Amino acid sequence: MRNYIIRRLLQLIPVLFGISVAIFAVLRLIPGGFASGMLGIDATPELIAQVNARYGLDQPVVTQYLNWMGGVLHGDFGISFRSGAEILPEILTRFKVTAELAVLAAIISWCIALPLGILAAVKRNTLADRVIRVVALLGVSVPGFALSILVILVLSLFFGYYPPLDYVGLLENPAKNLEIMFLPALILGCSMSGSVMRMTRSSVLEVLRQDFIKTVRAKGASERVAIFKHALRNALIPIVTLVGLQIGSLLGGAVVVEQIFSLPGLGLMTLTGINNRDYPVVQGCVLFIAFVYVLVNLIVDLLYAYIDPRISYD
């Protein structure tokens, strides 16, 4: 197990290197630049040259990349062009918000998807199965931003409720924090639950057809034991894989939902950096997102051995 973890961590190096090169190059290919965007209508060739010289943007692209990557290797993601603040501490602060949102959304998704997916598999081709499949299809089809806007409109127009706009930390005021985070987490969880529901149904159905389930039933085990103790555990691997990918995406930043609900998360920070052409912010956020995504996938792979003892990484 230890050797496998070391190998996977070493694989992070070429992956993160490739991502860093790609994002660095893409940002430089976008028309315009930070200087012209910051100066606006006052931009002149002389002022643009001064701004570029101030932030090192007049240097060759390779030199800029090496300077930035050298800082990253020492734990320094650079300084924001706009605010002048250090980027890594800001990323870590924003990541706490996004991580809380992702965990709450994943919990809600599992609470919705697993029971309904199992029920659809057990009641195959019945009315309950058909209704659950329609619900799952809606969850997959309706985008999170559309559902967010619809929920806000319904709550405000018919119930006079408006989501809080001022974010409060979990440790500062847990009750207020949950009031702020519950609605966006519920929306993301409902969006995630559609695909998890479908995966749960198909995985459980596949396992229920196998011979060992027939053997369990023939030995006199109850249907509940056959489903929850034997079938569900063997069906969990594809479900956990899907949920891991979804959590990795959410930890990368639920950009639109954070924007709609004014959550100061990593997604909103990335979007603001893109709008401001703040190269160090975007580069740092994307690199951190990639690291978290790969790390979540590693954790999911390690869970396989816990779920199925037949899997070994020795």
N, C-alpha and C positions, 0 to 999 in steps of 0.2 A: 504493500500500500504506500509506504513512504517513498519508494523509488518511483512509483507511478505519479505521485503528487509532484515530486521534483521534476520529472520529465514534462509534466503539463505546465509547470511554472516556467520552465526553460522555453517552452513553446510560445510563451507570452512575448518573448523578446522580438522574434521576427514579425509577429502579428502587430504589436504596438509600433514597431519601426515602420512597417508598411503603412499603417494608418496615419502615423505622424507625417510621413512624406506626402501621402495623398491629401490630407486636409491642408497642409502647408501650401501645396501646389494649387489646389482648387481655390483657396482664398486669394491667391495672387492672380488667378485668371479671371476673377470677377471684374467686369468693367468698372472704371472709377477707382477710388482708393480712399483710405482713411483721411488723408489730408484734405482732399476736395470735399468730402462729406462733412468734415468738421468745420471748414471755413465757409461752406455754403456759397452764397452769392458774392462774398468778399474774396473768393479764391482768385489768386493771380499766380502766374508761374513762379514769381519770386517767393511769395508766401508758401506755396506748396513745397518748394524746394527747402525752405527753412523748417517746415513741419516734418518733412521726410528726414532731414538731417538730424533733427532733434530726437526722433524715435528710431533712428538707424534704418529707416526704410530706403535710404539712398544707397545702401550697400548691396553688393551682389546677393542674389537669392540664396545661393549656397552658403555664403557667409552668415546671412540672417538665420538660416536653418540650423547651422552648426552652433551659433551662439545660443539660440533658443533651446536646442536639444542638450547642450552642455549644462544649461541651468536646470533643465528638467531632471537630468541624471543626478544633480545635487539637491533635488527637492525644491527647486525654485521654478515655478511656472511663469515667472515674469510679473510685470506690473500692467494694470489696465491702462490703455491709452486715455480713456475718458476720465476715470476717477482717480487714477494714480495709486490705487490700492493694490496690495498683493493679491494675486489671483488664487493661489492654493488655499489660504484660509477662508476666502469667500466661497470657493467651491465646496469645501468641507461643511461650512455652515449651511449652504443651500441644499447640500445632499441630504442632510438630516430631514428636511421637509419632504423631499422627494421619496426618501426611503420610508418614512412613515406612511405617506400616501400609498406607496406600492404595497407595503405589508397589509394595510387595512383593505385595499382593493383585492389582494390575493385571498385574504381570509373570507371576505364577502363572496368572492367568486366560488371558492370551494364550498361554502355553506349552501350556495344556490345550486351549483352544477352537479356535485357528487350525488346528493339524494335524488334529484330529478333524473340524472343520467342513469343511475342504477334502477330507478323505477321504470324508466322507459325500456331498459333492457329486459327486466323481469316481465313487464306487461307488453311484450313485443306485439305490434300490429293491433293493439287495442286503441280505444279512444284516448286513453291517457298517454299512450306512446305518441299518437299523432299530434296531440296538443303540445306535448313537450318538444317534439321536433320542430313545430312551428315557432314556439318560443325561442328555441335555440337558433333557428334561422334568423329571427328578428335580431337576436343579440349579435350575431355575426354580421348582419347586413347594415344595421344602423350605426353610423359613426359616432364616436364618443362626443365630438363637439356638437353634433346635431342634437343628441340626447341631452347634453348639458344645457343648451339654449332652451330646448323644449321644457325641461324640468323647471328652469328658472322662470320662464314665462307662466307656466301653470301655477307655481307656488306664489308668484307675485300678483298675478291677476285674480286668482280665485281664493287664495288664502291670505293674501297680504303679507307674505313672508319673504324677506330678502336675505340672501346669504351674507354673513359678515364679511367685511372687506379687510379689516385689520387683523393680520395674522398674530396669533399668540402661541408661544412655545408650549410643548407638552408639559415640561417641568414647571413652567411659570404658572399655568392655569389649566389643569387637565380637562376640566369640564368645558371651558371655552374653546380649548384646542379641538376637542372631539366634535363640538358643534360646528367648527369651521371645516374640519377635515371629513366629516361623515358624508356629506352630500357628494363632493367630488369622488371620494372613495367608493361610494355606492354606485355612481355612474360608471366609473372605470370597472368596478367589479361586475356589474351587469353586462358590460361590453365584453369582458373577458370570459364570462360564464358561458356564453353561447358556444364557443369553440370547445371549451372544456367539457360542456354537457354532451356534445356530439362525440368527442373522443371517449368519454366515459361510457356512453352507451355502446359504441362499437367495440371497445376493448372488453367490457363485461360480457357482451354477447358472444364474442369469440371464445372467451374462457369458458363460458357456460356450456358450449358445445363440446368441450374436450372430455376425454374419457375419465380423467381422474375426478371430475365433478359427478359423473354418473356413479363412480365407485363410492364417493362420499355419501351420496343419497342412498345408495344400495345398502350401506352400513347402518342406515337408520338415522343419520344426522338430519336435523331440522333444516328447513329451507333457509332460515336466517343464518344458521351456521355455515351452510354450503355457500351462501352468497358473500357474507361479510368476512368470514374467517378464511375461506379458501379462494373464492373467485375474485373478490375485490383486490386482495393483495397481489395476486398474479396479474391483474389488469392494471396495476398502478404505474408500471414503468413508462408506457407511452403518455399517460396522464401527467406524471411528474415532469417528463421531458417538455411537454407543451407548456405547463405552468412555469417551468424554469425559464423558458424563452420569453414568456410574457412578462415575468417579473424582471428579467434583464432589460427588456424594452422599457418598462415603466421606470426602473432605476436610472435608465438613460435620460429620463425626463419626459413626463407626460405634458408636452409643450402646450398643446391647445387647451387642455383642461386647466393647467396652471395659469394660463393667460386669462381664461374666462373667469376663474374664481380668485384671481389676484393672489395666488400662492407664490411666495418667494422661493421657489424651488430651482433645481438645476436646469430644468427645461426652460423656464422663463429667463434665467440668466443667459443660456445659450442663444435664445431668440433675440434678446436685447443686444447681445454682442454682435450677432449677425446684422441687425438693423443699424448698429452704430459703426460697422466695419472695424470693430475692436478685435484685431487679429489675435493678440495674446489670449484674450478671454475665450474666443471660439476654439482656438487650438487647445487650450488647457481643458476646456469642458469636454471636447470630443475625445481627447486622449483619456481623460478620467472615465468617461462613459464606456469607452472600449475596454478599459481595464476591468471595470465593474462587471460588464457583460460577460467577459471571458471567465471571470472569477465565479460568477453565478453558475455558469455552465459546468465548471469544475466541481462545484458543490453538488450539482444535480447528478453528475457522473458518480460521485462518491456515494450518493444516496442509493444508487442502484444496488450496490453490494449489501446495503442494509435491508432493502426491500426484498431482494432475491438472494438468498445465501449461495445459490449456485454460481453467482457472478463473483469472480475473484480477480484482483489486480496484482497479485503476487507474481 
